[in-house]
Amino acid sequence: MTGAAGFLGGHLVDMLLERGDEVRALVRPIEDVKRLQELKRVEIVHGDLTDPESLKQAVKDIECVYNVAAKTGPWGPEQLYWNVNVRGVVDLVEAAMEAGVRRVVHTSSITVYGHHLRGLVTENYPFHAEDNPYSRTKIASERLLHNLVQDQGAPVVIVRPGWIYGPRDSASFARFVEMVESGKGFVIGTGHNVVPLVYVRDVAQGLICAGDAGDEAVGEAYTISDDMRVSQGEYLNTIADFLGVPPVTRHLPYRPLYTAARSAELLWSSLGRRNAAPPPVTTYGITLLGGDQLFSIDKARRQLGYAPAYDLMQGLNEGIKWYRSGQRTGSTSHEKLEAVSNI
């Protein structure tokens, strides 16, 4: 497994161990592996998606490879995203094929559908690349994987998670909770828009289902989200209820905020600041929080047997318990919301 030291990967490790599996975790030398070292039946090997030789060693004698690692967030040097999210993914799949791995489950993202969505989005919705390297490289990797399946019989199943939240997510969930707790929270637009939330263990369950599915799932892509239809306002104010703080009442208009974000991105790019910190607000963050996004999970239910186990109250209960425990360091989310949190 790649990404085992991260947010989603860590929960996937937990769920694989809970059902009795043994796990080989490929982690970068710079990552904190203390938690993984405390777990039984976890073998830690060092390597990187940008190091093909380490990938060949990591996949030897492995039945199923879960690729959960990615260069995330909407801002940064384009080449770094390509090295990890495209070239690294292809190298991993080719190494797995050479080693005779039965199944490769690749974690993609709902960002491949674009941000300005209309109606209920299924897996047949066309790709739409937004103007950020994360979106472009997630689409590019899916296209290359499709070619590998068609041309070489690569045993790949693709999972596209929604906006993941839950315990051990310091990059996104904890920052939203901090904003609400401190009274600095805000709602973009009316707050009535549906946000594509999914609890982290539900995503891990979807990945495991993809790994266990029959050959008919090979070459397919599955959206893994929740169909509770939670609004932005409901999400933020349920967090406030759990914390026992006043509700979020400050509203920022969507269209002017989006325009400001786009202007900031263009300015940062014109100044050559792709290697610097992102603008204080980005279109990626604004649309993920403030856009109306309805996703169908019927295909995953039907073909993978996926069924979300956590509703909003259960998920936030677990997330807030972790937040209050004070253990909010280290892990990062597959889906970062850095820009929204910086407003």
Residue pairs with C-beta under 8 A, 6 or more apart in sequence:
1 9
1 12
1 13
1 16
1 23
1 24
1 25
1 26
1 65
1 66
1 67
1 68
2 9
2 26
2 49
2 65
2 66
2 67
2 68
2 69
2 92
3 9
3 66
3 67
3 68
3 69
3 70
3 107
3 334
4 10
4 12
4 13
4 23
4 25
4 26
4 27
4 36
4 42
4 68
5 25
5 27
5 28
5 31
5 32
5 33
5 35
5 36
5 331
6 68
6 69
6 331
6 332
6 333
6 334
7 164
7 166
7 168
7 169
7 170
7 171
7 200
7 331
7 332
7 333
7 334
8 68
8 107
8 161
8 164
8 200
8 203
8 204
8 333
8 334
9 25
9 66
9 68
9 69
10 35
10 36
10 168
10 331
11 166
11 168
11 200
11 201
11 203
11 204
12 66
12 68
12 204
12 207
12 208
13 23
13 25
13 36
13 39
13 42
14 204
15 201
15 204
15 205
15 208
16 23
16 208
17 23
17 39
17 40
17 41
17 42
19 208
21 41
22 41
22 42
22 43
23 41
23 42
23 43
24 42
24 43
24 45
24 58
24 62
25 33
25 36
25 42
25 43
25 44
25 45
26 45
26 46
26 47
26 48
26 54
26 55
26 58
26 69
27 33
27 36
27 44
27 45
27 46
27 47
28 46
28 47
28 48
29 46
32 330
33 44
36 42
36 44
37 44
45 54
45 57
45 58
46 54
47 54
47 55
47 57
47 58
48 54
48 88
49 55
49 69
49 83
49 84
49 88
49 89
49 91
49 92
50 83
50 84
50 87
50 88
52 91
52 95
55 88
55 91
55 92
55 95
56 95
56 98
56 99
58 95
59 65
59 92
59 95
59 96
59 99
59 101
60 99
61 99
62 96
62 99
62 101
63 101
63 102
63 103
64 101
64 102
64 103
64 104
64 105
64 211
65 92
65 96
65 101
65 103
65 104
65 105
66 105
66 107
66 207
66 211
67 89
67 92
67 104
67 105
67 106
67 107
68 107
68 207
68 334
69 84
69 88
70 84
70 85
70 107
70 109
70 138
70 334
71 80
71 81
71 83
71 84
71 85
71 134
71 137
72 134
72 332
72 333
72 334
72 335
72 336
73 134
73 278
73 284
73 336
73 338
74 132
74 133
74 134
74 135
74 278
74 282
74 283
74 284
74 285
74 338
74 339
75 132
75 133
75 268
75 274
75 277
75 278
75 279
75 282
75 338
75 339
76 133
76 274
76 275
76 278
77 133
77 274
77 275
78 133
78 136
78 274
80 133
81 133
81 134
81 136
81 137
82 133
82 137
82 140
84 137
85 134
85 137
85 138
85 140
85 141
86 137
86 140
86 141
86 144
89 106
89 141
89 144
89 145
90 141
90 144
90 145
90 148
92 104
93 104
93 106
93 145
93 148
93 154
93 156
94 148
96 104
96 155
97 148
97 152
97 153
97 154
97 155
101 155
102 155
103 155
103 157
103 210
103 211
103 218
104 154
104 155
104 156
104 157
105 156
105 157
105 158
105 159
105 207
105 210
105 211
106 141
106 145
106 156
106 157
106 158
106 159
107 159
107 161
107 207
107 334
108 138
108 141
108 142
108 158
108 159
108 160
108 161
108 221
109 134
109 138
109 160
109 161
109 334
109 335
110 121
110 160
110 161
110 162
110 163
110 196
110 223
110 225
110 293
110 295
111 130
111 134
111 135
111 138
111 284
112 127
112 128
112 135
112 138
112 139
112 142
112 160
113 121
113 125
113 126
113 127
113 128
114 127
114 128
114 129
114 130
114 135
115 128
115 130
115 283
115 284
115 287
115 288
115 291
116 128
116 287
116 291
117 125
117 291
117 292
117 293
117 294
119 294
120 294
120 295
120 296
121 223
121 293
121 294
121 295
121 296
122 223
122 295
122 296
122 298
122 299
123 160
123 220
123 221
123 222
123 223
123 296
123 299
127 139
127 142
127 143
129 135
129 136
129 139
130 136
130 283
130 284
131 265
131 283
132 265
132 282
132 283
132 284
134 284
135 284
142 158
142 221
145 154
145 156
145 158
146 219
148 154
148 156
149 156
149 218
149 219
150 219
154 218
155 218
156 218
156 219
157 210
157 211
157 213
157 217
157 218
157 219
157 220
157 221
157 222
158 220
158 221
158 222
159 203
159 206
159 207
159 210
159 221
159 222
159 224
160 221
160 222
160 223
160 224
161 198
161 203
161 206
161 224
161 225
161 334
161 335
162 196
162 197
162 198
162 223
162 224
162 225
162 226
162 293
162 295
163 195
163 196
163 197
163 198
163 225
163 288
163 335
164 172
164 198
164 199
164 200
164 203
164 333
164 334
164 335
165 172
165 173
165 197
165 198
165 199
165 200
165 315
165 319
166 173
166 199
166 200
166 201
166 315
166 318
166 319
166 322
167 200
167 318
167 319
167 321
167 322
167 323
168 200
168 322
168 327
168 330
168 331
169 200
169 319
169 331
169 332
169 333
170 328
170 329
170 330
170 331
170 332
171 331
171 332
171 333
171 336
171 337
171 338
172 333
172 335
172 336
172 337
172 341
173 319
173 323
173 333
174 323
174 328
175 337
175 341
176 185
176 236
176 239
176 337
176 341
177 239
177 243
177 319
177 320
177 323
179 185
179 186
179 341
180 236
180 239
180 240
180 243
180 245
180 248
181 243
181 245
183 245
183 246
185 236
185 240
185 248
185 250
186 248
186 250
186 251
186 252
186 343
187 232
187 233
187 236
187 248
187 249
187 250
187 251
187 252
188 232
188 251
188 252
188 254
188 257
188 286
188 289
188 290
189 232
189 251
189 252
189 253
189 254
189 290
190 233
190 251
191 231
191 232
191 233
191 236
191 251
192 231
192 232
192 233
193 231
193 232
193 290
193 291
193 292
193 293
194 229
194 230
194 231
194 232
194 292
194 293
194 294
195 230
195 231
195 232
195 235
195 288
195 289
195 293
196 225
196 226
196 288
196 293
196 294
196 295
197 225
197 226
197 228
197 230
197 235
197 312
197 315
198 224
198 225
198 226
198 308
199 226
199 308
199 309
199 310
199 314
199 315
199 318
201 309
201 310
202 224
202 226
202 308
202 309
202 310
203 224
205 306
205 309
206 222
206 224
206 300
206 304
206 306
207 224
209 300
209 304
209 305
209 306
210 217
210 222
210 304
213 303
213 304
213 305
216 303
217 303
217 304
220 299
220 303
222 297
222 299
222 300
222 303
222 304
222 306
223 295
223 296
223 297
223 299
223 300
224 297
224 300
224 306
225 295
225 297
226 297
226 308
226 310
226 311
227 295
227 296
227 297
227 308
228 308
228 311
228 312
229 294
230 312
232 289
232 290
233 248
234 312
235 312
236 248
237 247
237 248
238 312
238 313
238 316
239 316
239 320
240 246
240 247
240 248
241 247
242 316
242 317
242 320
243 320
252 343
254 286
254 290
257 281
257 286
257 290
258 283
258 286
258 287
258 290
260 281
261 279
261 281
261 282
261 283
261 285
261 286
261 339
262 283
264 279
264 280
264 281
264 282
265 279
265 282
265 283
267 279
268 274
268 276
268 278
268 279
278 338
278 339
278 342
279 339
280 339
280 342
280 343
281 339
281 340
281 342
281 343
282 338
282 339
284 339
285 337
285 338
285 339
285 340
285 341
286 339
286 340
288 335
288 337
288 340
289 337
289 340
297 306
297 308
300 306
301 307
310 318
322 328
